[in-house]
Amino acid sequence: MAEADHKILSAEIKLGSQYYFYMETQTALAVPDEDNCIVVYSSIQAPEYAESTISRCLGIPEHNVCVITRRVGGGFGGKAMKAIPVATACALAAYNLRRPVRMYMNRKTDMKTTGGRHPMEVTYNVGFKEDGKITALHLDILINAGIGTDISPIIPLFMVGAIKKYDWGAFSFDIKVCRTNHSSKSAMRGPGEVQGTFISEAVIEHVASVLSMDVDSFNMCNKWRQRGISRVPIVHEVLLRSNPGKVSILGDGSVAVEVGGIELGQGLWTKVKQMTAFSLSAIKCDGMGDFLDKIRIIQANTLSLIQEGLTAGSTTSECSCEAVRICCNILVERLTRIKENLQEQMGSVEWGILILEVEVNLLTGQTTILQSDIIYDCGQSLNPAVDLGQIEGAFVQGIGFFMLEEYLSNSDGLVIPEGTWTYKIPTIDTIPRQFNVEIMNSGHHKKRLLSSKDW
């Protein structure tokens, strides 16, 4: 800080919470089974975690608990830890009553209990030179974790990773995870990274503003309407996790596939199906035709495929595809030997950048996104249509977090919004008038699945 020509001291940033607003709220169905067993159908991103919790709650071995997840009607992290109490309560009631029990939260109850993104209060001191080079940055961050632990202890790790995308010179921070009377906060799409990225850009913009480095002709000529173009580099640290897979070729040539990843609407099953067809096509048998029609993805079952783990972190699709590819390669190797023997008897194988153009009415406060341009490096995308949908959806959800959505709590820690009358999410009139998304083909990546950097 001593090397700085200018200093900004005790500047503050406040970031609110954000509700998941998935289409399907928390739900579960529990059915008692023979031999003191129970089957639970849960909309959850981590069936294995629910199985373990239910086992401890009921006092029975884990092999007596079967958690099945066909698909999840939207998750964004809200069906990871927050789905476990619903599945467990449902299982407990069914186990004691010895009859099926179904639970389904209405939107009001779901909003009041699921928590959402972590609110934060940030105070920063930054020193910088006349040319804009930052020499030092210190951050004091208070993270509102709510009443429970959940994943809150790891949020600082993700935040620091996002903040360190820039060279701040002498960088220091003091991050405190605070227990409050609010509902317990949990993971939500890019937990910690979203806030860390915003903090970084806010500091950069503040420095630029002090040095008057961001003036354009439109803003100088228009008093009541102002425009701005923002360029935001994004860094996401990919954490790969082990993921099981099983591929079975049945007697009629059809294929059944099981993977640890859960289909949340992110296109995981589509990619797994494509990977299966691609890998097994190396057999080169006659009559395969449209092989995709012969492949079926089976719902997740904790007793059929163990150690499924958690579907999160933008890597589960790729890990599931890799597990299936390994299975298919083993099958291809076996079947190729059989094919050769038969022939002998018959004679005879995540960076991105966003640029926005925004118009603000200084009298009314109305904000219009005129144009957005997003370039995302997917390597060589396994499915560009699926990846485009994920990129566009993430951007629109970000608009909601920073411009519209206020997931507020009152002084008693109770959530105030009860639905769309009081909680506003992005609609067709808030998305950019011109919405450009480009997937960049960055060539061959030896350590990635078919050169794909997966969503």
Secondary structure, DSSP 8 states (H G I E B T S, - for coil): -TT-SEEEEEEEEEE-------SS-SEEEEEEETTTEEEEEE--S-HHHHHHHHHHHHT--GGGEEEEES--S--TTTTSSTHHHHHHHHHHHHHHHTS-EEEE--HHHHHHHS--S--EEEEEEEEE-TTS-EEEEEEEEEEEEESS-TTGGGHHHHHHHHHTTS--SEEEEEEEEEE-SS------SSTTHHHHHHHHHHHHHHHHHHTT----HHHHH-SSEEEEEEEEEE----------EEEEE-TTS-EEEEESS--SSSSHHHHHHHHHHHHHGGG--TT--SGGGGEEE--EETTTS-------TT-HHHHHHHHHHHHHHHHHHHHHHHHHHHHHHTT----EEEEEEEEEETTT--EEEEEEEEEEEEES-S-HHHHHHHHHHHHHHHHIIIII----B-TTS-B---STTTS----TTTS-SEEEEEEEE----TTSBTTB---
